[in-house]
Amino acid sequence: MITLENVTRKFGSFTAVDNLSLHVPKGQVLGFLGPNGAGKTTTMRMISGFLTPTAGKITVCGCDVAQNPVEVKRHIGYMPEVASSYNDMTVLAFLNFIAEARGLSGSAKEKAVEKVVADISLSNVLYQPIETLSKGYKRRVGLAQALVHDPDVLILDEPTEGLDPNQKREIRTLIRRLRENKAIIISTHVLEEVEAMCSRAVIIDKGKIVLDDTPRALISLSETHQTLFVLIPAYQQERARTVFDEMTVLDIADVRQETGDAFMFTLKPKGRESVTADVVEALRRQDIKILDLFIEKGRLEEVFYAFTSPDRELKDPHA
């Protein structure tokens, strides 16, 4: 549904987006990540037709954005980071206005507004002026205006910013429900949102894609991926250390006394595979008791930092 082919955008001598190619099919929720100034917002504005690429081609639902900007906008629902609205309007008046601007009228407009009000849970503030709303409700109104015409493509910049945990959960559920019939791009700095909502994650830095895979695959690149924490009785900790020292598939990263009668071993696999089964079996053979065990799946934040921080050492994600 969304295709970018060798897209570049320059502002004078500064290159914001550098020869970027990307395809987002129907049914996919793409988490679009990168540090401030990486080119995320510029890319989304080009997809939406608000900016023109310096070079390259963008198509949305088969329409060239440069040649058919009006037709493209009919297919898109866009929620910018700072969503524009008319603050003196009530929520209902604003949504009716947006629906009309999107070409809806009569019963179709009424049904569309009723549906989005229910989906985004706005009924409690429907008759309040937008300027009186909390930040969280203003974000929800911004999302509602992007959805009111039931677009094929959704582009959402920080959709859950300012929402409380219950509201975030509602929006996550809504997006998961919507993705079957839409292509969705979500830009966010809240990395847990990517794990919760997205089927794919792209990290860009300095206008270029540095990683592109599923959230789970990216998390597996984390330094802490498959790290194992094992709690052993104090009277058996020396025997456990001997067992772990003899295992060729792991290193002992740390040992610390958790309580007076227990020690916590931090074990890191030498490869990318889990060592949990090997550890449990080795301890069982020596009749060493496991008081507790925890596996660290990894952290997207670590991967983000490793591939975008100024002092990073670039790594091959497939190594």
Sequence and secondary structure as in RCSB ss.txt:
>XXXX:A:sequence
MITLENVTRKFGSFTAVDNLSLHVPKGQVLGFLGPNGAGKTTTMRMISGFLTPTAGKITVCGCDVAQNPVEVKRH
IGYMPEVASSYNDMTVLAFLNFIAEARGLSGSAKEKAVEKVVADISLSNVLYQPIETLSKGYKRRVGLAQALVHD
PDVLILDEPTEGLDPNQKREIRTLIRRLRENKAIIISTHVLEEVEAMCSRAVIIDKGKIVLDDTPRALISLSETH
QTLFVLIPAYQQERARTVFDEMTVLDIADVRQETGDAFMFTLKPKGRESVTADVVEALRRQDIKILDLFIEKGRL
EEVFYAFTSPDRELKDPHA
>XXXX:A:secstr
 EEEEEEEEEETTEEEEEEEEEEE TT EEEEE  TTSSHHHHHHHHTTSS  SEEEEEETTEETTT HHHHHHH
EEEE SS    TTSBHHHHHHHHHHHTT  HHHHHHHHHHHHHHHT GGGTTSBGGGS HHHHHHHHHHHHHTT 
 SEEEEESTTTT  HHHHHHHHHHHHHHGGG EEEEE S HHHHHHH SEEEEEETTEEEEEE HHHHHTTSTTT
TEEEEEEEGGGHHHHHHHHHT TTEEEEEEEEEETTEEEEEEEESSSS  HHHHHHHHHHTT   SEEEEE   H
HHHHHHHHSTT     TT 
